[in-house]
Amino acid sequence: MANELIESVGEFVAGYDGRGRPVRGCGEPGKVTLALASEEERAAELRARVEHYYLVFAARHPTRVPPEEASLVAFIRAVAEDWVDE
């Protein structure tokens, strides 16, 4: 659940669901949930954010290259399975 990872809505900067749709944080501190911000899939935006993360923050990642799967669902799954410790 979101509230196990995010203490307050202010801590949540950006996120996407498993279909590449943007989500936003909702709720009181300690009871944060995620809700769709738009029904529109934003594959290019999501891929750009992941690429930026790998280039800037994932300096300890062995390849520093984000997954290259063509399918958005496969891309999201690969990102989730290749968790990078900062």
Secondary structure by P-SEA (a helix, b strand, c coil): ccccccccccccccccccccbbbbbbccccbbbbbbccccccaaaaaaaaaaaaaccccccccccccccccaaaaaaaaaaacccc
